Amino acid sequence: MCSDLCGNFLFIYSQVSNQNLEHLDYQFHYQAALELLRVSKKEVRIFPIPCREGKLHEYATKLLSDLKTQGFFGQITQVEYEVARGGNLMLRLMRENA
């Protein structure tokens, strides 16, 4: 349940226009991911990561790269179900030495 809330809030709301949500920029996503990793024991799963018009959300791949420099490992995996069209990708984050 927590992962669904995170994915919908982080990645879907950031794509909403005209909603006064400019504060949900990449830096917000990065800090949110770090905080989720801080309070997790092993792994953070953020779902869904929307894919629109065949393109992955721009923040997802940047998060993987930036978190790697902080000692975290991440991957984008496909799950068996879709919450919406193109909504079957999950971001898994964990500590590299876990």
DRENDO-1510 file (C-alpha; in Angstrom, 1 decimal, always signed):
<recs>
REC; n; res; u; v; w
REC; 1; MET; +0.0; +0.0; +0.0 .
REC; 2; CYS; +2.7; +2.5; +0.9 .
REC; 3; SER; +4.4; +1.9; -2.5 .
REC; 4; ASP; +1.2; +2.7; -4.4 .
REC; 5; LEU; +0.8; +5.9; -2.5 .
REC; 6; CYS; +4.4; +6.9; -3.2 .
REC; 7; GLY; +4.3; +6.1; -6.9 .
REC; 8; ASN; +1.0; +7.9; -7.5 .
REC; 9; PHE; +2.1; +11.0; -5.5 .
REC; 10; LEU; +5.7; +11.3; -6.7 .
REC; 11; PHE; +5.5; +10.4; -10.4 .
REC; 12; ILE; +2.0; +11.0; -11.4 .
REC; 13; TYR; +1.4; +14.3; -9.6 .
REC; 14; SER; +4.7; +15.7; -11.0 .
REC; 15; GLN; +3.2; +15.4; -14.5 .
REC; 16; VAL; +0.0; +17.3; -13.7 .
REC; 17; SER; +0.0; +20.7; -15.2 .
REC; 18; ASN; -1.7; +23.9; -14.0 .
REC; 19; GLN; -2.1; +22.6; -10.5 .
REC; 20; ASN; +0.5; +24.7; -8.7 .
REC; 21; LEU; +2.7; +21.7; -8.1 .
REC; 22; GLU; +6.0; +23.1; -9.3 .
REC; 23; HIS; +7.5; +22.2; -5.9 .
REC; 24; LEU; +7.3; +18.5; -6.8 .
REC; 25; ASP; +10.4; +18.9; -8.9 .
REC; 26; TYR; +13.2; +16.4; -9.3 .
REC; 27; GLN; +14.9; +17.5; -6.1 .
REC; 28; PHE; +11.7; +16.8; -4.2 .
REC; 29; HIS; +11.6; +13.3; -5.7 .
REC; 30; TYR; +15.3; +12.7; -4.8 .
REC; 31; GLN; +14.8; +13.8; -1.2 .
REC; 32; ALA; +11.7; +11.7; -0.9 .
REC; 33; ALA; +13.5; +8.6; -2.2 .
REC; 34; LEU; +16.4; +9.2; +0.3 .
REC; 35; GLU; +13.9; +9.5; +3.1 .
REC; 36; LEU; +12.1; +6.3; +2.1 .
REC; 37; LEU; +15.5; +4.5; +2.0 .
REC; 38; ARG; +16.5; +5.9; +5.4 .
REC; 39; VAL; +13.4; +4.5; +7.1 .
REC; 40; SER; +13.4; +1.2; +5.3 .
REC; 41; LYS; +15.0; -2.0; +6.5 .
REC; 42; LYS; +15.9; -3.5; +3.2 .
REC; 43; GLU; +14.1; -2.2; +0.1 .
REC; 44; VAL; +11.8; +0.5; -1.1 .
REC; 45; ARG; +9.3; -0.2; -3.9 .
REC; 46; ILE; +7.8; +2.7; -5.6 .
REC; 47; PHE; +4.8; +1.8; -7.8 .
REC; 48; PRO; +3.6; +2.8; -10.3 .
REC; 49; ILE; +6.2; +4.5; -12.4 .
REC; 50; PRO; +4.2; +5.8; -15.3 .
REC; 51; CYS; +5.3; +5.3; -18.9 .
REC; 52; ARG; +3.5; +7.6; -21.3 .
REC; 53; GLU; +3.8; +7.3; -25.0 .
REC; 54; GLY; +6.4; +4.6; -24.6 .
REC; 55; LYS; +8.7; +6.8; -22.5 .
REC; 56; LEU; +9.6; +6.2; -18.9 .
REC; 57; HIS; +9.2; +9.1; -16.5 .
REC; 58; GLU; +12.3; +11.3; -16.8 .
REC; 59; TYR; +12.9; +11.3; -13.0 .
REC; 60; ALA; +13.0; +7.5; -12.7 .
REC; 61; THR; +16.3; +6.9; -14.6 .
REC; 62; LYS; +17.9; +10.1; -13.1 .
REC; 63; LEU; +17.0; +8.8; -9.6 .
REC; 64; LEU; +18.7; +5.5; -10.3 .
REC; 65; SER; +21.9; +7.2; -11.4 .
REC; 66; ASP; +22.0; +9.8; -8.6 .
REC; 67; LEU; +21.2; +7.3; -5.8 .
REC; 68; LYS; +23.9; +5.0; -7.1 .
REC; 69; THR; +26.4; +7.7; -6.2 .
REC; 70; GLN; +25.0; +7.6; -2.6 .
REC; 71; GLY; +25.6; +3.8; -2.3 .
REC; 72; PHE; +22.1; +2.6; -3.3 .
REC; 73; PHE; +21.2; +0.1; -6.0 .
REC; 74; GLY; +18.0; +0.4; -8.0 .
REC; 75; GLN; +16.2; -1.1; -10.9 .
REC; 76; ILE; +13.0; -0.7; -12.8 .
REC; 77; THR; +11.0; -3.9; -13.0 .
REC; 78; GLN; +7.8; -4.8; -14.8 .
REC; 79; VAL; +5.0; -6.2; -12.7 .
REC; 80; GLU; +2.2; -8.5; -13.9 .
REC; 81; TYR; -0.6; -5.9; -13.6 .
REC; 82; GLU; -1.3; -2.4; -14.8 .
REC; 83; VAL; -3.0; +0.2; -12.7 .
REC; 84; ALA; -3.5; +2.3; -15.8 .
REC; 85; ARG; -2.3; +2.0; -19.4 .
REC; 86; GLY; +1.5; +2.0; -19.2 .
REC; 87; GLY; +1.4; +1.8; -15.4 .
REC; 88; ASN; +3.1; -1.6; -14.8 .
REC; 89; LEU; +6.6; -0.5; -13.9 .
REC; 90; MET; +8.0; -0.4; -10.4 .
REC; 91; LEU; +11.1; +1.2; -9.1 .
REC; 92; ARG; +13.0; -1.0; -6.6 .
REC; 93; LEU; +15.7; +0.7; -4.4 .
REC; 94; MET; +18.0; -0.9; -1.9 .
REC; 95; ARG; +21.3; -0.4; -0.2 .
REC; 96; GLU; +24.1; -1.9; -2.3 .
REC; 97; ASN; +25.5; -3.9; +0.6 .
REC; 98; ALA; +22.1; -5.2; +1.7 .
</recs>
